[in-house]
Amino acid sequence: MKYHYIPVSSNRKTGAIPVTYSQRETCPPSCPHYRADCYAEDFYTRMSWDKVPQRGGDLGELCEKIAALPPGQLWRHNVAGDLPGAGEDVDPAALGEIVRANIGKRGFTYTHKKTPDAIQWAAHATRWGFTVNLSADDAGDADALAEFGPVCCIVPSDTPEKTYTPGGRVIIVCPAQSRDDVTCENCGLCARADRAVIIGFRAHGTRARVADAKARRVIPIARGTL
């Protein structure tokens, strides 16, 4: 499996932090956005993602670069792609290498892999300081995943900055989506495994209408804004 490491992202949303891409084969076909309305299918992101097999290095190269980051450095694994392992599976040895390289840093990522084993390995990585956000497909799914670790979810594009899941859990819309002066670089909320809130990502990208419709399968209960 190949990984493409970018030492300084030029992406407006992430800000100037290190980011990575993993090969498409890491994505689980069970994801409802798989090869469809995923934001990573937008032209420029897809163009970079498709070149990972040619541009990328192996796991050892990736881990060397992560381990060499300054202490406390925030970095994002997988602008596109998922946890190591093909499809629904997680390769625990490969994930363990990334977790080990991240010690002393603030790495974070997201996963749509939801088998019991995948959720277990994601939780294990999070406990060791590499925050793996479980990706929910709507607010109801977020409730189901919340007991296993930090959760993010897709929310309808008109969701207010603060809302709630059907189970009463707080959803805060990604600050980089609601404020022009916020990026991952100066926010870091997704890297905080101990946070008390679910992070909502408003449907976005060229296929936002389709993603928005999927997010509305369970509409969050809007009880006011921040």
mmCIF file of the C-alpha atoms, coordinates in Angstrom:
data_MODEL
# 
_entry.id   MODEL 
# 
loop_
_atom_site.group_PDB 
_atom_site.id 
_atom_site.type_symbol 
_atom_site.label_atom_id 
_atom_site.label_alt_id 
_atom_site.label_comp_id 
_atom_site.label_asym_id 
_atom_site.label_entity_id 
_atom_site.label_seq_id 
_atom_site.pdbx_PDB_ins_code 
_atom_site.Cartn_x 
_atom_site.Cartn_y 
_atom_site.Cartn_z 
_atom_site.occupancy 
_atom_site.B_iso_or_equiv 
_atom_site.pdbx_formal_charge 
_atom_site.auth_seq_id 
_atom_site.auth_comp_id 
_atom_site.auth_asym_id 
_atom_site.auth_atom_id 
_atom_site.pdbx_PDB_model_num 
ATOM 1   C CA . MET A 1 1   ? 0.000   0.000  0.000  1.00 0.00 ? 1   MET A CA 1 
ATOM 2   C CA . LYS A 1 2   ? 1.289   3.486  -0.890 1.00 0.00 ? 2   LYS A CA 1 
ATOM 3   C CA . TYR A 1 3   ? 0.971   6.742  1.054  1.00 0.00 ? 3   TYR A CA 1 
ATOM 4   C CA . HIS A 1 4   ? 1.552   10.246 -0.262 1.00 0.00 ? 4   HIS A CA 1 
ATOM 5   C CA . TYR A 1 5   ? 2.943   12.647 2.343  1.00 0.00 ? 5   TYR A CA 1 
ATOM 6   C CA . ILE A 1 6   ? 2.674   16.419 1.866  1.00 0.00 ? 6   ILE A CA 1 
ATOM 7   C CA . PRO A 1 7   ? 4.786   18.353 4.403  1.00 0.00 ? 7   PRO A CA 1 
ATOM 8   C CA . VAL A 1 8   ? 2.852   21.629 4.076  1.00 0.00 ? 8   VAL A CA 1 
ATOM 9   C CA . SER A 1 9   ? -0.701  21.549 2.780  1.00 0.00 ? 9   SER A CA 1 
ATOM 10  C CA . SER A 1 10  ? -1.901  24.323 0.493  1.00 0.00 ? 10  SER A CA 1 
ATOM 11  C CA . ASN A 1 11  ? -5.527  23.452 1.171  1.00 0.00 ? 11  ASN A CA 1 
ATOM 12  C CA . ARG A 1 12  ? -7.485  26.435 2.477  1.00 0.00 ? 12  ARG A CA 1 
ATOM 13  C CA . LYS A 1 13  ? -9.493  24.322 4.922  1.00 0.00 ? 13  LYS A CA 1 
ATOM 14  C CA . THR A 1 14  ? -6.644  22.411 6.527  1.00 0.00 ? 14  THR A CA 1 
ATOM 15  C CA . GLY A 1 15  ? -4.137  25.256 6.612  1.00 0.00 ? 15  GLY A CA 1 
ATOM 16  C CA . ALA A 1 16  ? -0.377  24.761 6.425  1.00 0.00 ? 16  ALA A CA 1 
ATOM 17  C CA . ILE A 1 17  ? -0.064  21.435 8.258  1.00 0.00 ? 17  ILE A CA 1 
ATOM 18  C CA . PRO A 1 18  ? 1.338   18.091 7.067  1.00 0.00 ? 18  PRO A CA 1 
ATOM 19  C CA . VAL A 1 19  ? -1.287  15.890 5.404  1.00 0.00 ? 19  VAL A CA 1 
ATOM 20  C CA . THR A 1 20  ? -1.354  12.501 3.717  1.00 0.00 ? 20  THR A CA 1 
ATOM 21  C CA . TYR A 1 21  ? -3.287  10.521 1.141  1.00 0.00 ? 21  TYR A CA 1 
ATOM 22  C CA . SER A 1 22  ? -3.735  6.738  1.169  1.00 0.00 ? 22  SER A CA 1 
ATOM 23  C CA . GLN A 1 23  ? -4.567  4.571  -1.825 1.00 0.00 ? 23  GLN A CA 1 
ATOM 24  C CA . ARG A 1 24  ? -8.204  4.151  -2.809 1.00 0.00 ? 24  ARG A CA 1 
ATOM 25  C CA . GLU A 1 25  ? -8.045  0.463  -1.912 1.00 0.00 ? 25  GLU A CA 1 
ATOM 26  C CA . THR A 1 26  ? -8.146  1.435  1.775  1.00 0.00 ? 26  THR A CA 1 
ATOM 27  C CA . CYS A 1 27  ? -11.719 2.735  1.467  1.00 0.00 ? 27  CYS A CA 1 
ATOM 28  C CA . PRO A 1 28  ? -14.529 0.370  2.532  1.00 0.00 ? 28  PRO A CA 1 
ATOM 29  C CA . PRO A 1 29  ? -17.172 -0.333 -0.144 1.00 0.00 ? 29  PRO A CA 1 
ATOM 30  C CA . SER A 1 30  ? -19.815 -0.214 2.614  1.00 0.00 ? 30  SER A CA 1 
ATOM 31  C CA . CYS A 1 31  ? -19.340 3.554  2.884  1.00 0.00 ? 31  CYS A CA 1 
ATOM 32  C CA . PRO A 1 32  ? -22.475 5.150  1.393  1.00 0.00 ? 32  PRO A CA 1 
ATOM 33  C CA . HIS A 1 33  ? -20.294 7.760  -0.330 1.00 0.00 ? 33  HIS A CA 1 
ATOM 34  C CA . TYR A 1 34  ? -17.922 5.188  -1.877 1.00 0.00 ? 34  TYR A CA 1 
ATOM 35  C CA . ARG A 1 35  ? -17.010 6.195  -5.443 1.00 0.00 ? 35  ARG A CA 1 
ATOM 36  C CA . ALA A 1 36  ? -20.084 8.413  -5.491 1.00 0.00 ? 36  ALA A CA 1 
ATOM 37  C CA . ASP A 1 37  ? -20.638 11.682 -3.610 1.00 0.00 ? 37  ASP A CA 1 
ATOM 38  C CA . CYS A 1 38  ? -17.486 11.611 -1.446 1.00 0.00 ? 38  CYS A CA 1 
ATOM 39  C CA . TYR A 1 39  ? -15.892 15.076 -1.313 1.00 0.00 ? 39  TYR A CA 1 
ATOM 40  C CA . ALA A 1 40  ? -12.607 13.380 -2.313 1.00 0.00 ? 40  ALA A CA 1 
ATOM 41  C CA . GLU A 1 41  ? -14.121 12.757 -5.751 1.00 0.00 ? 41  GLU A CA 1 
ATOM 42  C CA . ASP A 1 42  ? -13.960 16.508 -6.453 1.00 0.00 ? 42  ASP A CA 1 
ATOM 43  C CA . PHE A 1 43  ? -11.625 17.221 -9.349 1.00 0.00 ? 43  PHE A CA 1 
ATOM 44  C CA . TYR A 1 44  ? -8.461  18.491 -7.646 1.00 0.00 ? 44  TYR A CA 1 
ATOM 45  C CA . THR A 1 45  ? -8.623  16.127 -4.665 1.00 0.00 ? 45  THR A CA 1 
ATOM 46  C CA . ARG A 1 46  ? -9.374  13.172 -6.914 1.00 0.00 ? 46  ARG A CA 1 
ATOM 47  C CA . MET A 1 47  ? -6.496  14.126 -9.209 1.00 0.00 ? 47  MET A CA 1 
ATOM 48  C CA . SER A 1 48  ? -4.034  13.996 -6.280 1.00 0.00 ? 48  SER A CA 1 
ATOM 49  C CA . TRP A 1 49  ? -5.621  10.849 -4.862 1.00 0.00 ? 49  TRP A CA 1 
ATOM 50  C CA . ASP A 1 50  ? -5.393  8.937  -8.132 1.00 0.00 ? 50  ASP A CA 1 
ATOM 51  C CA . LYS A 1 51  ? -1.649  9.650  -8.321 1.00 0.00 ? 51  LYS A CA 1 
ATOM 52  C CA . VAL A 1 52  ? -0.836  8.107  -4.930 1.00 0.00 ? 52  VAL A CA 1 
ATOM 53  C CA . PRO A 1 53  ? 0.366   4.780  -6.446 1.00 0.00 ? 53  PRO A CA 1 
ATOM 54  C CA . GLN A 1 54  ? 2.896   6.717  -8.564 1.00 0.00 ? 54  GLN A CA 1 
ATOM 55  C CA . ARG A 1 55  ? 3.837   9.516  -6.149 1.00 0.00 ? 55  ARG A CA 1 
ATOM 56  C CA . GLY A 1 56  ? 3.559   7.743  -2.840 1.00 0.00 ? 56  GLY A CA 1 
ATOM 57  C CA . GLY A 1 57  ? 6.041   5.869  -0.696 1.00 0.00 ? 57  GLY A CA 1 
ATOM 58  C CA . ASP A 1 58  ? 5.685   2.807  1.492  1.00 0.00 ? 58  ASP A CA 1 
ATOM 59  C CA . LEU A 1 59  ? 4.651   2.653  5.133  1.00 0.00 ? 59  LEU A CA 1 
ATOM 60  C CA . GLY A 1 60  ? 8.203   2.869  6.396  1.00 0.00 ? 60  GLY A CA 1 
ATOM 61  C CA . GLU A 1 61  ? 8.832   6.124  4.521  1.00 0.00 ? 61  GLU A CA 1 
ATOM 62  C CA . LEU A 1 62  ? 5.591   7.578  5.827  1.00 0.00 ? 62  LEU A CA 1 
ATOM 63  C CA . CYS A 1 63  ? 6.387   6.691  9.424  1.00 0.00 ? 63  CYS A CA 1 
ATOM 64  C CA . GLU A 1 64  ? 9.893   8.145  9.166  1.00 0.00 ? 64  GLU A CA 1 
ATOM 65  C CA . LYS A 1 65  ? 8.420   11.471 8.098  1.00 0.00 ? 65  LYS A CA 1 
ATOM 66  C CA . ILE A 1 66  ? 5.796   11.432 10.847 1.00 0.00 ? 66  ILE A CA 1 
ATOM 67  C CA . ALA A 1 67  ? 8.349   10.540 13.517 1.00 0.00 ? 67  ALA A CA 1 
ATOM 68  C CA . ALA A 1 68  ? 10.555  13.440 12.364 1.00 0.00 ? 68  ALA A CA 1 
ATOM 69  C CA . LEU A 1 69  ? 7.819   16.045 12.933 1.00 0.00 ? 69  LEU A CA 1 
ATOM 70  C CA . PRO A 1 70  ? 8.356   18.510 15.794 1.00 0.00 ? 70  PRO A CA 1 
ATOM 71  C CA . PRO A 1 71  ? 6.834   17.601 19.185 1.00 0.00 ? 71  PRO A CA 1 
ATOM 72  C CA . GLY A 1 72  ? 3.177   18.574 19.385 1.00 0.00 ? 72  GLY A CA 1 
ATOM 73  C CA . GLN A 1 73  ? 2.832   19.003 15.607 1.00 0.00 ? 73  GLN A CA 1 
ATOM 74  C CA . LEU A 1 74  ? -0.757  18.756 14.349 1.00 0.00 ? 74  LEU A CA 1 
ATOM 75  C CA . TRP A 1 75  ? -1.089  16.672 11.186 1.00 0.00 ? 75  TRP A CA 1 
ATOM 76  C CA . ARG A 1 76  ? -3.903  15.038 9.287  1.00 0.00 ? 76  ARG A CA 1 
ATOM 77  C CA . HIS A 1 77  ? -3.758  11.509 7.968  1.00 0.00 ? 77  HIS A CA 1 
ATOM 78  C CA . ASN A 1 78  ? -5.871  10.932 4.877  1.00 0.00 ? 78  ASN A CA 1 
ATOM 79  C CA . VAL A 1 79  ? -7.260  13.909 3.062  1.00 0.00 ? 79  VAL A CA 1 
ATOM 80  C CA . ALA A 1 80  ? -8.484  10.952 1.039  1.00 0.00 ? 80  ALA A CA 1 
ATOM 81  C CA . GLY A 1 81  ? -8.316  7.270  1.895  1.00 0.00 ? 81  GLY A CA 1 
ATOM 82  C CA . ASP A 1 82  ? -8.942  5.319  5.084  1.00 0.00 ? 82  ASP A CA 1 
ATOM 83  C CA . LEU A 1 83  ? -7.086  3.348  7.747  1.00 0.00 ? 83  LEU A CA 1 
ATOM 84  C CA . PRO A 1 84  ? -4.418  0.860  6.568  1.00 0.00 ? 84  PRO A CA 1 
ATOM 85  C CA . GLY A 1 85  ? -5.907  -2.320 5.183  1.00 0.00 ? 85  GLY A CA 1 
ATOM 86  C CA . ALA A 1 86  ? -7.934  -3.202 2.120  1.00 0.00 ? 86  ALA A CA 1 
ATOM 87  C CA . GLY A 1 87  ? -11.632 -2.420 2.053  1.00 0.00 ? 87  GLY A CA 1 
ATOM 88  C CA . GLU A 1 88  ? -13.434 -3.160 5.303  1.00 0.00 ? 88  GLU A CA 1 
ATOM 89  C CA . ASP A 1 89  ? -10.333 -4.552 7.002  1.00 0.00 ? 89  ASP A CA 1 
ATOM 90  C CA . VAL A 1 90  ? -7.811  -2.774 9.206  1.00 0.00 ? 90  VAL A CA 1 
ATOM 91  C CA . ASP A 1 91  ? -4.184  -3.858 9.110  1.00 0.00 ? 91  ASP A CA 1 
ATOM 92  C CA . PRO A 1 92  ? -3.367  -3.610 12.838 1.00 0.00 ? 92  PRO A CA 1 
ATOM 93  C CA . ALA A 1 93  ? 0.392   -3.901 12.328 1.00 0.00 ? 93  ALA A CA 1 
ATOM 94  C CA . ALA A 1 94  ? 0.452   -1.029 9.832  1.00 0.00 ? 94  ALA A CA 1 
ATOM 95  C CA . LEU A 1 95  ? -1.835  1.078  12.005 1.00 0.00 ? 95  LEU A CA 1 
ATOM 96  C CA . GLY A 1 96  ? 0.410   0.336  14.974 1.00 0.00 ? 96  GLY A CA 1 
ATOM 97  C CA . GLU A 1 97  ? 3.429   1.659  13.065 1.00 0.00 ? 97  GLU A CA 1 
ATOM 98  C CA . ILE A 1 98  ? 1.613   4.937  12.371 1.00 0.00 ? 98  ILE A CA 1 
ATOM 99  C CA . VAL A 1 99  ? 0.522   5.166  16.018 1.00 0.00 ? 99  VAL A CA 1 
ATOM 100 C CA . ARG A 1 100 ? 4.098   4.596  17.165 1.00 0.00 ? 100 ARG A CA 1 
ATOM 101 C CA . ALA A 1 101 ? 5.485   7.229  14.779 1.00 0.00 ? 101 ALA A CA 1 
ATOM 102 C CA . ASN A 1 102 ? 2.868   9.694  16.048 1.00 0.00 ? 102 ASN A CA 1 
ATOM 103 C CA . ILE A 1 103 ? 3.938   9.519  19.707 1.00 0.00 ? 103 ILE A CA 1 
ATOM 104 C CA . GLY A 1 104 ? 4.445   13.094 20.893 1.00 0.00 ? 104 GLY A CA 1 
ATOM 105 C CA . LYS A 1 105 ? 2.592   14.512 17.880 1.00 0.00 ? 105 LYS A CA 1 
ATOM 106 C CA . ARG A 1 106 ? -1.098  15.334 17.342 1.00 0.00 ? 106 ARG A CA 1 
ATOM 107 C CA . GLY A 1 107 ? -2.132  13.191 14.420 1.00 0.00 ? 107 GLY A CA 1 
ATOM 108 C CA . PHE A 1 108 ? -5.783  12.661 13.578 1.00 0.00 ? 108 PHE A CA 1 
ATOM 109 C CA . THR A 1 109 ? -7.837  10.973 10.902 1.00 0.00 ? 109 THR A CA 1 
ATOM 110 C CA . TYR A 1 110 ? -11.302 9.583  10.096 1.00 0.00 ? 110 TYR A CA 1 
ATOM 111 C CA . THR A 1 111 ? -12.596 6.123  9.264  1.00 0.00 ? 111 THR A CA 1 
ATOM 112 C CA . HIS A 1 112 ? -15.699 4.736  7.609  1.00 0.00 ? 112 HIS A CA 1 
ATOM 113 C CA . LYS A 1 113 ? -14.661 1.172  8.497  1.00 0.00 ? 113 LYS A CA 1 
ATOM 114 C CA . LYS A 1 114 ? -17.313 -0.065 10.922 1.00 0.00 ? 114 LYS A CA 1 
ATOM 115 C CA . THR A 1 115 ? -16.778 -3.774 11.474 1.00 0.00 ? 115 THR A CA 1 
ATOM 116 C CA . PRO A 1 116 ? -16.364 -4.660 15.168 1.00 0.00 ? 116 PRO A CA 1 
ATOM 117 C CA . ASP A 1 117 ? -12.653 -5.278 14.590 1.00 0.00 ? 117 ASP A CA 1 
ATOM 118 C CA . ALA A 1 118 ? -12.202 -1.972 12.785 1.00 0.00 ? 118 ALA A CA 1 
ATOM 119 C CA . ILE A 1 119 ? -13.908 -0.031 15.561 1.00 0.00 ? 119 ILE A CA 1 
ATOM 120 C CA . GLN A 1 120 ? -11.777 -1.841 18.140 1.00 0.00 ? 120 GLN A CA 1 
ATOM 121 C CA . TRP A 1 121 ? -8.519  -0.969 16.343 1.00 0.00 ? 121 TRP A CA 1 
ATOM 122 C CA . ALA A 1 122 ? -9.641  2.633  15.848 1.00 0.00 ? 122 ALA A CA 1 
ATOM 123 C CA . ALA A 1 123 ? -10.346 2.923  19.570 1.00 0.00 ? 123 ALA A CA 1 
ATOM 124 C CA . HIS A 1 124 ? -6.990  1.364  20.412 1.00 0.00 ? 124 HIS A CA 1 
ATOM 125 C CA . ALA A 1 125 ? -5.160  3.889  18.196 1.00 0.00 ? 125 ALA A CA 1 
ATOM 126 C CA . THR A 1 126 ? -7.081  6.751  19.784 1.00 0.00 ? 126 THR A CA 1 
ATOM 127 C CA . ARG A 1 127 ? -6.133  5.638  23.284 1.00 0.00 ? 127 ARG A CA 1 
ATOM 128 C CA . TRP A 1 128 ? -2.478  5.740  22.225 1.00 0.00 ? 128 TRP A CA 1 
ATOM 129 C CA . GLY A 1 129 ? -2.718  9.345  21.038 1.00 0.00 ? 129 GLY A CA 1 
ATOM 130 C CA . PHE A 1 130 ? -3.539  8.991  17.334 1.00 0.00 ? 130 PHE A CA 1 
ATOM 131 C CA . THR A 1 131 ? -7.125  10.249 17.169 1.00 0.00 ? 131 THR A CA 1 
ATOM 132 C CA . VAL A 1 132 ? -9.320  8.215  14.843 1.00 0.00 ? 132 VAL A CA 1 
ATOM 133 C CA . ASN A 1 133 ? -12.712 9.842  14.362 1.00 0.00 ? 133 ASN A CA 1 
ATOM 134 C CA . LEU A 1 134 ? -15.488 7.373  13.576 1.00 0.00 ? 134 LEU A CA 1 
ATOM 135 C CA . SER A 1 135 ? -17.357 8.726  10.547 1.00 0.00 ? 135 SER A CA 1 
ATOM 136 C CA . ALA A 1 136 ? -21.136 8.620  10.926 1.00 0.00 ? 136 ALA A CA 1 
ATOM 137 C CA . ASP A 1 137 ? -23.457 8.956  7.955  1.00 0.00 ? 137 ASP A CA 1 
ATOM 138 C CA . ASP A 1 138 ? -26.159 10.898 9.753  1.00 0.00 ? 138 ASP A CA 1 
ATOM 139 C CA . ALA A 1 139 ? -27.063 12.055 13.259 1.00 0.00 ? 139 ALA A CA 1 
ATOM 140 C CA . GLY A 1 140 ? -28.678 8.747  14.186 1.00 0.00 ? 140 GLY A CA 1 
ATOM 141 C CA . ASP A 1 141 ? -25.569 6.842  13.172 1.00 0.00 ? 141 ASP A CA 1 
ATOM 142 C CA . ALA A 1 142 ? -23.537 9.270  15.293 1.00 0.00 ? 142 ALA A CA 1 
ATOM 143 C CA . ASP A 1 143 ? -25.534 8.216  18.359 1.00 0.00 ? 143 ASP A CA 1 
ATOM 144 C CA . ALA A 1 144 ? -24.789 4.564  17.628 1.00 0.00 ? 144 ALA A CA 1 
ATOM 145 C CA . LEU A 1 145 ? -21.035 5.169  17.315 1.00 0.00 ? 145 LEU A CA 1 
ATOM 146 C CA . ALA A 1 146 ? -20.537 7.658  20.152 1.00 0.00 ? 146 ALA A CA 1 
ATOM 147 C CA . GLU A 1 147 ? -19.891 5.038  22.831 1.00 0.00 ? 147 GLU A CA 1 
ATOM 148 C CA . PHE A 1 148 ? -16.846 3.744  20.931 1.00 0.00 ? 148 PHE A CA 1 
ATOM 149 C CA . GLY A 1 149 ? -14.813 6.929  20.496 1.00 0.00 ? 149 GLY A CA 1 
ATOM 150 C CA . PRO A 1 150 ? -14.780 10.445 19.009 1.00 0.00 ? 150 PRO A CA 1 
ATOM 151 C CA . VAL A 1 151 ? -17.315 10.866 16.217 1.00 0.00 ? 151 VAL A CA 1 
ATOM 152 C CA . CYS A 1 152 ? -17.803 13.093 13.198 1.00 0.00 ? 152 CYS A CA 1 
ATOM 153 C CA . CYS A 1 153 ? -20.875 13.012 10.989 1.00 0.00 ? 153 CYS A CA 1 
ATOM 154 C CA . ILE A 1 154 ? -22.284 14.414 7.778  1.00 0.00 ? 154 ILE A CA 1 
ATOM 155 C CA . VAL A 1 155 ? -25.078 16.895 8.448  1.00 0.00 ? 155 VAL A CA 1 
ATOM 156 C CA . PRO A 1 156 ? -27.462 18.702 6.072  1.00 0.00 ? 156 PRO A CA 1 
ATOM 157 C CA . SER A 1 157 ? -26.021 21.814 4.451  1.00 0.00 ? 157 SER A CA 1 
ATOM 158 C CA . ASP A 1 158 ? -28.398 24.145 6.342  1.00 0.00 ? 158 ASP A CA 1 
ATOM 159 C CA . THR A 1 159 ? -27.570 22.746 9.810  1.00 0.00 ? 159 THR A CA 1 
ATOM 160 C CA . PRO A 1 160 ? -26.955 25.520 12.381 1.00 0.00 ? 160 PRO A CA 1 
ATOM 161 C CA . GLU A 1 161 ? -23.590 25.794 14.138 1.00 0.00 ? 161 GLU A CA 1 
ATOM 162 C CA . LYS A 1 162 ? -24.927 23.947 17.181 1.00 0.00 ? 162 LYS A CA 1 
ATOM 163 C CA . THR A 1 163 ? -27.551 21.233 17.082 1.00 0.00 ? 163 THR A CA 1 
ATOM 164 C CA . TYR A 1 164 ? -28.275 17.819 18.613 1.00 0.00 ? 164 TYR A CA 1 
ATOM 165 C CA . THR A 1 165 ? -28.527 14.187 17.638 1.00 0.00 ? 165 THR A CA 1 
ATOM 166 C CA . PRO A 1 166 ? -31.816 12.345 18.196 1.00 0.00 ? 166 PRO A CA 1 
ATOM 167 C CA . GLY A 1 167 ? -30.204 10.993 21.397 1.00 0.00 ? 167 GLY A CA 1 
ATOM 168 C CA . GLY A 1 168 ? -29.459 14.495 22.679 1.00 0.00 ? 168 GLY A CA 1 
ATOM 169 C CA . ARG A 1 169 ? -25.705 14.610 21.975 1.00 0.00 ? 169 ARG A CA 1 
ATOM 170 C CA . VAL A 1 170 ? -24.302 17.989 20.941 1.00 0.00 ? 170 VAL A CA 1 
ATOM 171 C CA . ILE A 1 171 ? -23.184 18.447 17.331 1.00 0.00 ? 171 ILE A CA 1 
ATOM 172 C CA . ILE A 1 172 ? -20.898 21.373 16.544 1.00 0.00 ? 172 ILE A CA 1 
ATOM 173 C CA . VAL A 1 173 ? -20.467 22.167 12.856 1.00 0.00 ? 173 VAL A CA 1 
ATOM 174 C CA . CYS A 1 174 ? -16.813 22.120 11.807 1.00 0.00 ? 174 CYS A CA 1 
ATOM 175 C CA . PRO A 1 175 ? -15.527 25.611 12.692 1.00 0.00 ? 175 PRO A CA 1 
ATOM 176 C CA . ALA A 1 176 ? -13.636 25.772 9.384  1.00 0.00 ? 176 ALA A CA 1 
ATOM 177 C CA . GLN A 1 177 ? -17.004 25.548 7.617  1.00 0.00 ? 177 GLN A CA 1 
ATOM 178 C CA . SER A 1 178 ? -18.725 28.185 9.729  1.00 0.00 ? 178 SER A CA 1 
ATOM 179 C CA . ARG A 1 179 ? -15.900 30.755 10.079 1.00 0.00 ? 179 ARG A CA 1 
ATOM 180 C CA . ASP A 1 180 ? -13.571 32.159 7.444  1.00 0.00 ? 180 ASP A CA 1 
ATOM 181 C CA . ASP A 1 181 ? -10.697 32.620 9.893  1.00 0.00 ? 181 ASP A CA 1 
ATOM 182 C CA . VAL A 1 182 ? -10.571 28.987 11.076 1.00 0.00 ? 182 VAL A CA 1 
ATOM 183 C CA . THR A 1 183 ? -8.583  26.103 9.594  1.00 0.00 ? 183 THR A CA 1 
ATOM 184 C CA . CYS A 1 184 ? -7.535  22.717 10.933 1.00 0.00 ? 184 CYS A CA 1 
ATOM 185 C CA . GLU A 1 185 ? -4.189  24.344 11.716 1.00 0.00 ? 185 GLU A CA 1 
ATOM 186 C CA . ASN A 1 186 ? -5.620  26.814 14.251 1.00 0.00 ? 186 ASN A CA 1 
ATOM 187 C CA . CYS A 1 187 ? -8.548  24.671 15.413 1.00 0.00 ? 187 CYS A CA 1 
ATOM 188 C CA . GLY A 1 188 ? -7.402  21.122 16.124 1.00 0.00 ? 188 GLY A CA 1 
ATOM 189 C CA . LEU A 1 189 ? -10.805 20.020 17.431 1.00 0.00 ? 189 LEU A CA 1 
ATOM 190 C CA . CYS A 1 190 ? -10.756 16.781 15.412 1.00 0.00 ? 190 CYS A CA 1 
ATOM 191 C CA . ALA A 1 191 ? -7.491  15.817 17.128 1.00 0.00 ? 191 ALA A CA 1 
ATOM 192 C CA . ARG A 1 192 ? -9.044  16.058 20.603 1.00 0.00 ? 192 ARG A CA 1 
ATOM 193 C CA . ALA A 1 193 ? -10.167 12.569 21.536 1.00 0.00 ? 193 ALA A CA 1 
ATOM 194 C CA . ASP A 1 194 ? -11.545 13.761 24.879 1.00 0.00 ? 194 ASP A CA 1 
ATOM 195 C CA . ARG A 1 195 ? -13.973 16.269 23.409 1.00 0.00 ? 195 ARG A CA 1 
ATOM 196 C CA . ALA A 1 196 ? -17.579 16.125 24.537 1.00 0.00 ? 196 ALA A CA 1 
ATOM 197 C CA . VAL A 1 197 ? -19.110 16.998 21.149 1.00 0.00 ? 197 VAL A CA 1 
ATOM 198 C CA . ILE A 1 198 ? -19.696 15.381 17.784 1.00 0.00 ? 198 ILE A CA 1 
ATOM 199 C CA . ILE A 1 199 ? -18.266 17.345 14.878 1.00 0.00 ? 199 ILE A CA 1 
ATOM 200 C CA . GLY A 1 200 ? -20.677 17.858 11.999 1.00 0.00 ? 200 GLY A CA 1 
ATOM 201 C CA . PHE A 1 201 ? -19.508 18.370 8.451  1.00 0.00 ? 201 PHE A CA 1 
ATOM 202 C CA . ARG A 1 202 ? -22.047 20.110 6.277  1.00 0.00 ? 202 ARG A CA 1 
ATOM 203 C CA . ALA A 1 203 ? -22.440 18.350 2.951  1.00 0.00 ? 203 ALA A CA 1 
ATOM 204 C CA . HIS A 1 204 ? -20.024 19.985 0.525  1.00 0.00 ? 204 HIS A CA 1 
ATOM 205 C CA . GLY A 1 205 ? -18.214 19.437 -2.751 1.00 0.00 ? 205 GLY A CA 1 
ATOM 206 C CA . THR A 1 206 ? -19.482 19.087 -6.299 1.00 0.00 ? 206 THR A CA 1 
ATOM 207 C CA . ARG A 1 207 ? -21.794 16.249 -5.239 1.00 0.00 ? 207 ARG A CA 1 
ATOM 208 C CA . ALA A 1 208 ? -23.062 18.023 -2.133 1.00 0.00 ? 208 ALA A CA 1 
ATOM 209 C CA . ARG A 1 209 ? -26.720 17.625 -3.101 1.00 0.00 ? 209 ARG A CA 1 
ATOM 210 C CA . VAL A 1 210 ? -26.470 13.835 -2.987 1.00 0.00 ? 210 VAL A CA 1 
ATOM 211 C CA . ALA A 1 211 ? -24.524 13.854 0.300  1.00 0.00 ? 211 ALA A CA 1 
ATOM 212 C CA . ASP A 1 212 ? -27.052 16.297 1.749  1.00 0.00 ? 212 ASP A CA 1 
ATOM 213 C CA . ALA A 1 213 ? -29.933 13.954 0.915  1.00 0.00 ? 213 ALA A CA 1 
ATOM 214 C CA . LYS A 1 214 ? -28.175 11.072 2.661  1.00 0.00 ? 214 LYS A CA 1 
ATOM 215 C CA . ALA A 1 215 ? -27.512 13.192 5.747  1.00 0.00 ? 215 ALA A CA 1 
ATOM 216 C CA . ARG A 1 216 ? -31.231 14.000 5.968  1.00 0.00 ? 216 ARG A CA 1 
ATOM 217 C CA . ARG A 1 217 ? -32.187 10.374 6.545  1.00 0.00 ? 217 ARG A CA 1 
ATOM 218 C CA . VAL A 1 218 ? -32.104 11.294 10.232 1.00 0.00 ? 218 VAL A CA 1 
ATOM 219 C CA . ILE A 1 219 ? -32.446 15.052 10.619 1.00 0.00 ? 219 ILE A CA 1 
ATOM 220 C CA . PRO A 1 220 ? -30.709 16.494 13.701 1.00 0.00 ? 220 PRO A CA 1 
ATOM 221 C CA . ILE A 1 221 ? -32.958 18.209 16.232 1.00 0.00 ? 221 ILE A CA 1 
ATOM 222 C CA . ALA A 1 222 ? -32.059 21.895 15.931 1.00 0.00 ? 222 ALA A CA 1 
ATOM 223 C CA . ARG A 1 223 ? -32.349 23.548 19.347 1.00 0.00 ? 223 ARG A CA 1 
ATOM 224 C CA . GLY A 1 224 ? -30.585 26.815 18.682 1.00 0.00 ? 224 GLY A CA 1 
ATOM 225 C CA . THR A 1 225 ? -27.268 28.215 17.550 1.00 0.00 ? 225 THR A CA 1 
ATOM 226 C CA . LEU A 1 226 ? -24.151 29.117 19.506 1.00 0.00 ? 226 LEU A CA 1 
# 
